[in-house]
Each structure stands twice: as structure tokens, then as C-alpha cells.
């Protein structure tokens, strides 16, 4: 989970720097999307365990 969230935040910071934005719009958006993706991947196996 930490790797996914870190990559989202890092990518957002890079996009903000590339487009020279004063507000961290891409950082916020990609961070929230990466948190949602990490939670989905973690809870997917918890709610629907793989069949043996």
C-alpha cells in the first residue's frame, strides 16, 4: 500500500513541477486516487478471498 501511495504522490509532485502550478492540484488528485487504489487492492482479497 505504501508503495502505491508514494508513487501517486511522487507522480503528482512531478506533474505539478512540470506544469509549474502554484497549487498542488495533481499531487492532491493522484494521492487520493492512489489511496483509493491501494485500499481496493487490500480489501479485495479480504472481502473475496481467493478460492482454493
N, C-alpha and C positions, 0 to 999 in steps of 0.2 A: 504494500500500500504506500509506503513511504517513497518508494522509487517513482511510482506513478505520479504522486502529488508533487514531488520535487521536479520531475521532468515538465509537468504542466506549468509550474511557477517559473522555472528557468526559461521555458519557451516563451512565456508571456513577457518576461523581462526583456528578452532578446527582441521580440516584436515591438515592444514599446520603444526600445532604443533605436530600432531600425526606422520606425516611422516618426521618431522624435516627438512623441506625445508627452504632454505635460502631466496628464493624469494617467495612472497605471491601468488603463481600461483592459488591455489584453492580459495583463497579469491577473487581474481580478476574474475575468471571464474564464481563462484557461485554468486557473486554480480551482474555481468552483466546478468546472466540468471534470477536472481530474479527480477531485474528491468524490463526485458522483460516480465516476467510472470505477474508482477503487472500492467504494462501498458496494457497488453492484457485483464486482468480481468476488469480493469477500463473502457477501451474503448469499450469492447464487448457490455455492456449494453447501452452505449451512442450511438453507431452506429446502433445496432439492439435492440431497446427497447423491453422489454417483452410484449407479446400480452395480451390483457385483455380478 
